[in-house]
């Protein structure tokens, strides 16, 4: 069992797929960070726009005839 595990670790360290996997992980982490930042900024801007629109509306609705 231990010998099989050692062989697997040695094979994994020799192959390039491990490095590629790490690179994809780093790229995914960066993409998630950029997306979260963009979403937060968009959320703040949208909230400000909705608040401004709500403040521009009259406090009471006009009477309907």
Order of alpha helices (4+ residues) and beta strands (2+ residues): alpha-alpha
